[in-house]
Amino acid sequence: MSLTLVLNGQTRTFATLSQPSSLDLLIAELALKGDRVAVEHNGEIVPRAAWPQTPLTEGDRLEVVHFVGGGT
């Protein structure tokens, strides 16, 4: 089974995720480093410590921001 989410405004289907799933599993599926990411789930910012307990359901809306270092 797959899970369809709205990620950064685009509908995406994740074949390897199914309900029930959690936010930490999505971040791993996206191959993002958790210490460099901020996540908004259905309009609410989710603290990193709460990712494993944050359930994802069909149609959830997520905004994922990946921090990039640089500059002088």
HUBEL-V130598 format. One record per residue. N is the residue number from 1. RES is the residue in one small letter. D_FIRST is the distance of its C-alpha to the first C-alpha in Angstrom with 1 decimal. Layout:
((N:RES:D_FIRST) (N:RES:D_FIRST))
This chain:
((1:m:0.0) (2:s:3.8) (3:l:7.0) (4:t:10.1) (5:l:13.5) (6:v:17.1) (7:l:18.5) (8:n:22.3) (9:g:22.4) (10:q:19.9) (11:t:16.4) (12:r:13.9) (13:t:10.3) (14:f:9.1) (15:a:6.7) (16:t:7.7) (17:l:7.4) (18:s:5.6) (19:q:8.2) (20:p:10.7) (21:s:11.4) (22:s:14.9) (23:l:17.1) (24:d:18.4) (25:l:15.1) (26:l:14.8) (27:i:18.4) (28:a:17.9) (29:e:15.1) (30:l:17.7) (31:a:20.3) (32:l:22.7) (33:k:25.5) (34:g:25.1) (35:d:28.9) (36:r:29.1) (37:v:26.6) (38:a:26.9) (39:v:24.0) (40:e:24.3) (41:h:21.6) (42:n:22.2) (43:g:25.8) (44:e:26.5) (45:i:27.3) (46:v:25.5) (47:p:27.7) (48:r:26.3) (49:a:27.0) (50:a:24.7) (51:w:21.5) (52:p:20.2) (53:q:20.7) (54:t:19.4) (55:p:16.1) (56:l:13.8) (57:t:12.5) (58:e:11.3) (59:g:14.4) (60:d:16.3) (61:r:19.1) (62:l:20.0) (63:e:23.1) (64:v:23.3) (65:v:26.7) (66:h:27.6) (67:f:31.2) (68:v:33.3) (69:g:36.6) (70:g:39.7) (71:g:43.1) (72:t:46.4))
